[in-house]
Amino acid sequence: IKHRIGVITGKDELKLSDANLVPKQGQGQGGPTLKGILEQAFPFYKVEDLDLKEGANAIDKDLAGIIMTQPQKDYSEKELRRIDEFLMLGGKSLVVYASAVNLKPNDGSLSATLNTHNMDKLLDGYGIHMNKDAVFDHGAQFRVQVMTQAGQPAWIRHPGIAHVINDPRMDEKQKLLDTGFAGFFRMDEVIFPFPSSLDIKRDKQPADVKLEVVARSTPAANVDTSDTIDMKLREQWRPKAKQDQRILAAFADGKLKSAFAGSPSDDVKPAERAPQ
């Protein structure tokens, strides 16, 4: 039995089939890809491209779920309505691996811009608001060891790449990583590259829909909302004022209400609420 998973394409995104995990070696064949690794490790999942084609047609109802990765182009409202229509079939899943922080592929300047590409219009309806910001976690961050000119090891850190760990010292309301959540099951740490903060909008969904936070920054995090943000590695980062804990990942589960309920469309008419 294979479960078909559609990965949205056509948004100038980095593809799961791109051989970009390790540097190229000579003129030989490309290296490993995320798609290849997933298919080898999880042979019961079939990962395939999904072109929304500007929302012209309904999404294949035989897909078990959809994955949205970091886009470089805006989603049209009709495309978002098609995704919502798919979820309202019931028994379907949507996973969003994206933020409002946009970096161009192979851009050595690491100059980021902020743009949600309209993903917030869909996610807001499910009770998860993506803020137009970049999170810098100075309490737990990615780091890499380098050698100085004197031959001594030193650490280069990047608070814009959050290092979220399962810290048992945190209480339930401040828990950094929910290892009971299926996506992070029994994981001690997860790296979140260039995340944006999230807010939970409980009033957007019925009371019987579960809305929960599954990953947070440390309390030593701040956000940047500048038009352009310098993300280059550097020896020292100066934390900005107003540090606080930020939500980095959340999920909604249950009989979801349509993200476009009360906003009808002549072209796409999903159910008001998923049956399951």
Disulfide bonds with the S-S distance in Angstrom:
none
